Amino acid sequence: ADAAEAAVPEKKAQKAKKKKKKKKTPPPADEVVLDISKLDIRVGQIVEAWEHEEADKLFCEKIDVGEDEPRQIASGLRAYYKVDDLVGRRVCVLANLKKRKLVGFPSHGMVLCASTEDGSSVVFVDPPADAAIGERVMCDGYDGEPASENQVGKKKILDKVFPDLRTDSDGVAAYKGVALTAGSGKCIAQGGLADAQVS
């Protein structure tokens, strides 16, 4: 009986050791650099647009970004554009965002625009005329693979990248001063809107 009783604390001690082993912290993951390369920006073309029935600021759009079906995207641009201005227009689409409902409309992406600080002017960022639909917009020196839709949300990537995404003095959309490009040219804010925030 004494031997059996003596074995019980030993077993408990072994269990405690096992539990301690499980608590070992995993090695720290490699630090992920969050920059413009994590955004999947694609050249798109608006194939259909209409005014949202319930939200007076929103357009609803179907945009061809080179996928099997056009993306449905909502944009708060009714104060700046008419429906006729949108249909057929080529745009830059931030494609790796999770689908979310904007006043009931399932929006899957974001159209990039340049805007003045006071919001008096908001214009599309136009891709070069020779850029192919679905082509990824690139930024020299930032060539990594884009993040997943979940990562963009969880890591708050937009909050980290957008502050450095602006137009330069010529209206060229740039990240930390490096131009966004597609086809054989640069992406430029409509009308050359200079020194404006891009989002």
Salt bridges, closest charged atoms under 4 A:
ASP40 OD1 - ARG42 NE 2.71
ASP40 OD1 - ARG136 NE 3.92
GLU51 OE1 - ARG78 NH2 3.43
GLU67 OE1 - ARG71 NE 2.78
ASP126 OD1 - ARG89 NH2 3.03
GLU149 OE2 - HIS108 NE2 2.87
